[in-house]
Amino acid sequence: MRFFHDTLAQRVRFASGEAAEQLAEEVKELGASRVMVIAAVPERALAHEVAAGLPVAVWHYEVAMHVPVEVAERARAVAVRAQVDLLVPVGGGSTTGLAKAVALTTGLPIVAVPTTYAGSEATSVWGLTEAARKTTGSDPRVLPRTVVYDASLMLSLPVEMSVASGLNALAHCVDSMWAPRADPINAALAGEGIRALKVGLPLVKADPLALQGREEALHGAYLSAVAFASAGSGLHHKICHVLGGMFDLPHAQTHAVVLPHVLAFNGRAALDAERRIARAFGADSAGAGLAALREALDAPRALKDYGMPGRGIAPAVEAVLAVVPASNPATVTEENLTALLRAAWEGDHE
């Protein structure tokens, strides 16, 4: 056994019903006095509730999917003008992503308060979109110093969005099994993440207002993000980043649709990973385990349902081929990638 593993330095405060208190305590410990709170308009009231006890210098509500460069530049200007010393994003992956874009150029620390299962808060990965092309990178400056997890903040997250967001987290786990820096530690984290999500997401669907399912899913989402942060971006994420940037598709739903197709594609060539995923699902095979979960959750099925045009398959294939990881277990060709994307677009049976 021989591998090299990086563990990111980050504090986690996980306490249901205590977001405001935990956030205030963390900000006090950091000594921040001019906080920039970032939240999308629909979560404006929640952000004010969570950040009520903070020394807020500016509230910022312009958030957009995939973090367009012009949106990031405006947020950066706001932070500089307000002489901000701490960023507090309250929201999902787009909100956290915007805070990361600000941190990337200003070096400002982040304390993140997630309201979905996106996982961006536990990684040093940033993403920006310009001219329908999404660029991603990794930089220690964008890793939130602390994450404040409060499962009660997810109670109002609609079931449909909870399912898509949770399957996005599951995709982090699966991709971590064969991403460029995959190692046994990532695999262990990802396996436990799959188990927690498999338990939590059906509970969320059955009773969205119960904390148990929300806590299990949130725990799984965190583990998935930690595994992904170390393992790097595999084929699944390369595909989804291209599709999201090119067609402005909803992030979580895109991941939920593409995942079973990539799992089937790579699983045949990565038997050890396939067995690990199957064990985590408690199923005979990885594909069967995922299919059973997706059936129970009534998961998103087709990219065409979310606005991707059929004519977009060919340019997407060209863009993905340029970024396929060299370590991907299955050989990727124009032909088999086209078949994969066409199946995901049509919603063919996995």
Residue pairs with C-beta under 8 A, 6 or more apart in sequence:
1 184
3 183
3 184
3 185
4 181
4 183
5 183
5 185
5 186
5 230
6 181
6 230
7 230
8 122
8 123
8 124
8 140
8 143
8 226
8 229
8 230
9 143
10 122
10 143
10 144
10 145
10 146
10 147
11 26
11 145
11 146
11 147
12 146
12 147
12 149
12 222
13 22
13 26
13 146
13 147
13 148
13 149
14 149
14 218
14 219
14 222
15 22
15 149
15 150
16 150
16 151
16 152
16 211
16 214
16 215
17 150
17 152
18 150
19 50
19 113
19 148
19 150
19 152
19 153
20 49
20 50
20 51
20 52
20 53
22 148
22 150
23 50
23 51
23 53
23 54
23 88
23 111
23 113
23 148
24 53
24 54
26 111
26 146
26 148
27 35
27 54
27 55
27 86
27 88
27 111
30 86
30 109
30 111
30 145
30 146
32 55
32 85
32 86
32 109
33 55
33 85
34 55
34 57
34 82
34 83
34 84
34 85
34 86
35 51
35 54
35 55
35 56
35 57
35 84
35 85
35 86
35 87
35 88
36 56
36 57
36 58
36 59
36 60
36 78
36 79
36 82
36 84
36 86
36 87
36 88
36 102
36 108
37 47
37 51
37 54
37 56
37 58
37 59
37 60
37 88
37 89
37 90
38 60
38 61
38 63
38 75
38 87
38 88
38 89
38 90
38 91
38 95
38 98
38 99
38 102
39 46
39 47
39 59
39 60
39 61
39 63
39 89
39 90
39 91
39 95
40 61
40 63
40 91
40 92
40 94
40 95
41 61
41 63
43 90
43 91
43 95
43 115
44 59
44 61
46 90
46 115
46 153
47 59
47 90
47 91
48 59
50 90
50 113
50 153
51 88
51 90
54 88
57 82
57 83
57 84
58 78
58 79
58 82
58 84
60 75
60 78
62 71
62 74
62 75
63 71
63 91
63 94
63 95
63 98
64 71
64 94
64 98
65 94
65 244
65 248
65 250
65 251
66 94
66 97
66 127
66 129
66 134
66 244
66 245
66 248
66 251
67 94
67 97
67 98
67 100
67 101
67 126
67 127
67 128
67 129
68 128
68 129
68 130
69 128
69 129
69 130
71 98
72 98
72 101
72 102
72 128
75 98
75 101
75 102
76 101
76 102
76 105
76 106
79 87
79 102
79 106
79 108
80 106
84 106
84 108
85 108
86 108
86 109
86 110
86 111
87 99
87 102
87 103
87 108
87 109
87 110
87 111
88 99
88 110
88 111
88 112
88 113
89 95
89 96
89 98
89 99
89 110
89 112
89 113
89 121
90 113
90 115
91 113
91 114
91 115
91 116
92 114
92 115
92 116
92 118
92 165
93 116
93 118
93 119
93 120
93 168
93 251
93 252
94 251
96 110
96 112
96 114
96 118
96 120
96 121
96 144
97 120
97 126
97 127
99 110
99 112
99 144
100 110
100 120
100 126
100 142
101 126
101 128
101 142
102 108
103 109
103 110
103 141
103 142
104 126
104 139
104 141
104 142
107 141
109 144
109 145
110 142
110 143
110 144
110 145
111 144
111 145
111 146
111 147
111 148
112 121
112 144
112 146
112 147
112 148
113 147
113 148
113 150
113 153
114 120
114 121
114 147
114 149
114 153
114 218
115 153
115 154
115 157
116 154
116 157
116 161
116 162
116 165
116 252
117 154
117 162
117 165
117 166
117 168
117 169
117 217
117 218
117 220
117 221
118 165
118 168
118 169
118 221
118 251
118 252
119 168
119 169
119 172
119 221
119 222
119 224
119 225
119 228
120 225
121 144
121 147
121 225
122 144
122 147
122 222
122 225
122 226
122 229
123 138
123 143
123 225
123 228
123 229
124 138
124 139
124 140
124 142
124 143
124 229
125 136
125 137
125 138
125 142
125 228
125 229
125 233
126 136
126 137
126 138
126 139
126 142
127 134
127 135
127 136
127 137
127 241
128 134
128 135
128 136
129 135
129 244
129 245
132 245
132 246
132 247
132 248
133 245
133 246
133 319
134 241
134 242
134 244
134 245
134 246
136 233
136 241
147 222
149 218
149 222
151 211
151 214
151 215
151 218
152 211
152 214
154 162
154 214
154 217
154 218
155 208
155 209
155 211
155 214
157 165
157 208
158 208
159 204
159 205
159 208
161 252
162 201
162 204
162 205
162 208
162 217
163 201
163 204
163 205
163 256
163 297
163 298
163 299
163 300
164 250
164 252
164 253
164 255
164 256
164 299
164 300
165 221
165 252
166 197
166 200
166 201
166 204
166 217
166 220
166 221
166 297
167 201
167 252
167 255
167 256
167 259
167 294
167 297
167 299
167 300
168 251
168 252
168 255
168 256
169 193
169 197
169 217
169 220
169 221
169 224
169 225
170 193
170 194
170 197
170 220
170 224
170 259
170 290
170 293
171 236
171 237
171 240
171 255
171 256
171 258
171 259
172 190
172 193
172 224
172 225
172 227
172 228
173 190
173 191
173 193
173 194
173 197
173 220
173 223
173 224
173 227
173 228
173 277
173 280
174 190
174 194
174 236
174 259
174 262
174 263
174 277
174 286
175 228
175 231
175 233
175 234
175 235
175 236
175 237
175 262
176 182
176 186
176 187
176 189
176 190
176 224
176 227
176 228
176 230
176 231
176 234
177 186
177 187
177 190
177 231
177 270
177 273
177 276
177 277
178 234
178 235
178 266
178 270
178 273
178 327
178 328
178 329
179 186
179 228
179 231
179 232
179 233
179 234
179 237
179 325
179 327
180 231
180 232
180 233
180 234
180 325
180 326
180 327
181 230
181 231
181 232
182 231
182 232
182 234
182 273
182 327
183 230
183 231
185 230
186 227
186 230
186 231
187 227
187 273
187 276
189 223
189 224
189 226
189 227
189 230
190 223
190 224
190 227
190 228
190 231
190 276
190 280
191 276
191 277
191 279
191 280
192 220
192 223
192 280
193 220
193 221
193 222
193 223
193 224
193 227
194 220
194 224
194 277
194 280
194 281
195 220
195 280
195 281
195 282
196 216
196 217
196 219
196 220
196 223
197 216
197 217
197 220
197 221
197 224
198 280
198 281
198 282
198 289
198 293
199 213
199 216
199 220
200 212
200 213
200 214
200 215
200 216
200 217
200 218
200 219
200 220
201 213
201 217
201 293
201 297
202 213
202 293
202 296
202 297
203 210
203 212
203 213
203 216
203 217
204 210
204 213
204 214
204 217
205 213
205 296
205 297
205 298
206 213
207 213
228 237
232 325
233 241
233 325
234 325
234 328
235 262
235 265
235 266
235 324
235 325
235 328
235 332
236 255
236 258
236 259
236 262
238 320
238 323
238 324
238 325
239 258
239 262
239 316
239 320
239 340
239 341
240 251
240 254
240 255
240 258
242 316
242 319
242 320
242 323
243 249
243 254
243 258
243 303
243 308
243 316
244 251
244 254
246 312
246 315
246 316
246 319
247 307
247 308
247 309
247 312
247 316
248 307
249 303
249 306
249 307
249 308
250 306
253 300
253 306
254 303
254 306
256 299
256 300
257 300
257 301
257 302
257 303
257 306
257 344
257 347
258 303
258 344
259 290
260 287
260 290
260 291
260 294
260 350
261 340
261 343
261 344
261 350
262 340
263 277
263 286
263 287
263 290
263 350
264 287
264 350
265 330
265 336
265 340
266 273
266 328
266 329
266 330
267 273
267 274
267 277
267 285
267 286
267 287
268 274
268 330
269 329
269 330
269 331
270 329
270 330
273 286
273 329
274 285
274 286
275 286
277 286
277 289
277 290
278 284
278 285
278 286
278 288
278 289
280 289
281 288
281 289
281 290
281 292
281 293
282 289
283 289
283 292
287 350
290 350
291 350
293 299
294 350
300 306
301 347
302 344
302 345
302 346
302 347
303 341
303 344
303 345
303 347
304 310
304 345
304 346
304 347
305 347
308 345
310 345
313 338
313 341
313 342
313 345
314 338
316 341
317 334
317 337
317 338
317 341
320 332
320 337
320 341
321 332
321 334
321 337
324 332
330 336
342 348
343 350
